[in-house]
Amino acid sequence: MIHIPAVDQAFLLLLIVFCLGTCLVRAFWELEQMRTRRNASPPRGRITKRG
């Protein structure tokens, strides 16, 4: 088995956590953008005129 110094292990762990965190933030950002766009567009076929 390969022995990696503790400093390198800590660096790799931080790098992995940073990458995963970035991916999660981007995924939630995309979901929020889609939800905002969907809510901003007027609903089609549900507008009725009362008069």
Sequence and secondary structure as in RCSB ss.txt:
>XXXX:A:sequence
MIHIPAVDQAFLLLLIVFCLGTCLVRAFWELEQMRTRRNASPPRGRITKRG
>XXXX:A:secstr
     HHHHHHHHHHHHHHHHHHHHHHHHHHHHHHHHHHHS  TT      
